[in-house]
């Protein structure tokens, strides 16, 4: 169907001027932002509360996971770096995931948070899930791709970034978005 036929569809169209479609389009990235935010907050908290994960060795530890992934990693040097201090690396990843998730959920420095999420996902893809075969079984690559629209668009609606930008605009500056409009 072309745009004209969609706009004039009786009982469920977008209206002749496309205002409803434009309004819904503004919020298109919101479900992705919520999903990634909740997922990364959960992942960070899960790691921080799992004493086995934050250990250098033993069942379920990050150290054992990294040693097992080292020979098949896309960039073994990243694994070697993590193995210098597995517990420290585990805390860094967990706190990073928590901050990235909160930034995405609340739209606080959302583009920075999205870059952080993309970098975490990239590092995990290049190390832990690199050997997934076929490649689409490795979820870290999918997370990397999911962060990219938020890197580009940020959180222009229903976010602290939008609220701050609206305040800048009200004082005569330029803003990137408005709260909920």
C-alpha positions as CSV (number, residue, x, y, z in Angstrom):
1,X,0.0,0.0,0.0
2,X,1.2,3.5,-0.7
3,X,1.1,6.2,1.9
4,X,-2.1,7.7,0.6
5,X,-4.0,4.5,1.0
6,X,-2.6,3.9,4.5
7,X,-3.6,7.5,5.5
8,X,-7.1,7.1,4.3
9,X,-7.7,3.5,5.5
10,X,-11.1,3.7,7.3
11,X,-11.3,2.8,10.9
12,X,-7.6,2.5,11.7
13,X,-5.6,4.7,9.4
14,X,-3.2,7.4,10.5
15,X,-5.4,10.4,9.5
16,X,-5.0,12.4,6.4
17,X,-2.0,14.4,7.6
18,X,0.0,11.5,9.1
19,X,0.1,13.1,12.6
20,X,-0.6,9.9,14.4
21,X,2.2,8.1,12.5
22,X,4.6,10.9,13.3
23,X,3.6,10.8,17.0
24,X,4.1,7.0,17.2
25,X,7.4,7.3,15.3
26,X,8.9,9.6,17.9
27,X,8.7,6.8,20.4
28,X,9.9,4.0,18.2
29,X,13.2,3.5,20.1
30,X,11.6,3.5,23.5
31,X,10.9,-0.2,23.7
32,X,14.5,-0.9,22.6
33,X,15.8,1.5,25.2
34,X,13.7,-0.1,28.0
35,X,14.7,-3.6,27.0
36,X,18.4,-2.8,26.8
37,X,18.2,-0.8,30.0
38,X,16.4,-3.5,32.0
39,X,18.6,-6.2,30.6
40,X,21.9,-4.4,31.4
41,X,20.8,-3.4,34.9
42,X,19.8,-7.0,35.6
43,X,23.1,-8.3,34.2
44,X,25.1,-5.9,36.3
45,X,23.2,-6.7,39.5
46,X,23.3,-10.4,38.8
47,X,27.1,-10.3,38.5
48,X,27.6,-8.1,41.5
49,X,25.5,-10.4,43.7
50,X,27.2,-13.7,42.5
51,X,30.3,-14.3,44.5
52,X,31.3,-17.3,42.4
53,X,31.3,-15.1,39.2
54,X,33.5,-12.5,40.8
55,X,36.1,-15.1,41.8
56,X,39.4,-15.6,40.0
57,X,38.9,-19.4,39.8
58,X,36.3,-22.1,40.6
59,X,33.0,-23.2,39.2
60,X,31.1,-20.3,37.7
61,X,33.9,-17.8,38.0
62,X,34.8,-15.2,35.4
63,X,38.4,-16.4,35.6
64,X,37.5,-20.0,34.5
65,X,35.1,-18.6,31.9
66,X,37.9,-16.4,30.4
67,X,40.5,-19.2,30.5
68,X,38.0,-21.4,28.6
69,X,37.3,-18.7,26.0
70,X,40.9,-17.6,25.5
71,X,41.9,-20.0,22.7
72,X,38.8,-19.4,20.6
73,X,38.5,-15.6,21.2
74,X,38.6,-13.2,18.3
75,X,41.0,-11.0,20.2
76,X,42.9,-13.2,22.7
77,X,44.8,-10.2,24.0
78,X,41.5,-8.9,25.5
79,X,41.1,-12.2,27.4
80,X,44.7,-12.0,28.6
81,X,44.1,-8.4,29.8
82,X,41.0,-9.7,31.8
83,X,42.9,-12.6,33.2
84,X,45.5,-10.2,34.9
85,X,42.7,-9.5,37.4
86,X,39.5,-11.5,36.8
87,X,37.8,-10.2,39.8
88,X,38.6,-6.6,39.0
89,X,37.5,-7.1,35.4
90,X,34.3,-8.7,36.7
91,X,33.5,-5.7,38.9
92,X,34.3,-3.3,36.0
93,X,32.0,-5.2,33.6
94,X,29.2,-5.4,36.2
95,X,29.4,-1.8,37.3
96,X,29.6,-0.8,33.6
97,X,26.5,-2.8,32.8
98,X,24.6,-1.3,35.7
99,X,25.6,2.3,34.8
100,X,24.8,1.7,31.1
101,X,21.5,0.2,31.9
102,X,20.4,3.0,34.2
103,X,21.6,5.6,31.6
104,X,19.5,3.9,28.9
105,X,16.4,3.5,31.2
106,X,16.4,7.1,32.4
107,X,17.9,8.7,29.4
108,X,20.8,10.2,31.3
109,X,23.7,10.9,28.8
110,X,21.9,8.3,26.7
111,X,24.3,8.4,23.8
112,X,27.2,8.0,26.1
113,X,25.4,5.1,27.8
114,X,24.7,3.5,24.4
115,X,28.3,3.8,23.4
116,X,29.2,2.1,26.7
117,X,26.7,-0.7,26.0
118,X,28.0,-1.1,22.5
119,X,31.6,-1.3,23.8
120,X,30.7,-3.9,26.4
121,X,28.8,-5.9,23.9
122,X,31.7,-5.7,21.4
123,X,34.2,-6.8,24.0
124,X,32.1,-9.7,25.0
125,X,31.5,-10.7,21.4
126,X,35.2,-10.5,20.6
127,X,36.1,-12.7,23.6
128,X,33.4,-14.9,25.1
129,X,30.9,-15.4,22.2
130,X,33.3,-15.2,19.3
131,X,33.3,-18.9,18.8
132,X,29.5,-19.2,18.5
133,X,28.6,-21.1,15.3
134,X,26.8,-20.0,13.3
135,X,27.6,-16.5,14.3
136,X,24.0,-15.5,15.0
137,X,23.9,-17.8,18.0
138,X,26.2,-15.4,19.8
139,X,23.9,-12.9,21.5
140,X,26.6,-10.3,22.1
141,X,26.7,-9.4,18.4
142,X,22.9,-8.8,18.5
143,X,23.3,-6.5,21.6
144,X,26.0,-4.6,19.8
145,X,23.7,-4.0,16.8
146,X,20.8,-3.1,19.2
147,X,22.8,-0.3,20.8
148,X,23.7,1.4,17.6
149,X,20.3,3.1,17.0
150,X,20.6,4.5,20.5
151,X,24.1,5.7,19.8
152,X,22.7,7.6,16.8
153,X,19.5,8.9,18.2
154,X,20.0,9.1,22.0
155,X,16.9,9.4,24.1
156,X,15.1,12.4,22.7
157,X,11.8,11.6,24.4
158,X,10.7,10.6,28.0
159,X,14.2,11.0,29.3
160,X,16.3,13.2,31.5
161,X,18.3,14.3,28.5
162,X,15.1,15.5,26.8
163,X,14.0,17.3,30.0
164,X,17.4,19.0,30.2
165,X,17.3,20.0,26.5
166,X,13.8,21.4,27.0
167,X,15.2,23.6,29.8
168,X,18.0,24.8,27.5
169,X,15.5,25.7,24.8
170,X,13.3,27.6,27.3
171,X,16.3,29.8,28.1
172,X,16.9,30.6,24.5
173,X,19.4,27.9,23.7
174,X,19.0,25.0,21.4
175,X,17.8,21.6,22.6
176,X,17.7,18.2,21.2
177,X,14.2,17.2,22.3
178,X,11.4,17.9,24.7
179,X,9.9,15.9,27.6
180,X,7.2,13.8,26.2
181,X,6.2,15.9,23.1
